Amino acid sequence: MATLTTLQRKDLEKLQAEHPDYCLELADGNITIMSPSGYQSDEVAITVAANLWNWVKPRKLGRHSQFCILNSKF
């Protein structure tokens, strides 16, 4: 009869240290190798950020220092 072992956080940390290029997830005692996000999720994130920026900027909301850095001319 096979014995199932529930993996712990220390197991995940050890595996992550051995394979730093992989995104790993520990859920319910199982370690899963996660696939990297693709261009589709990047496109969604950029669209959300752009829409948020276009709403925040004219209303002069948020932290002022960020707007100064982004608008400064080099």
Buried (B, 14 or more C-beta within 10 A) or exposed (E): EEEEEEBEEEBBEEBBEEEEEEEBEBEEEEEEEEEEEEEEEEEEEEEEEEEEEEEEEEEEEEEEEEBEEEEEEE
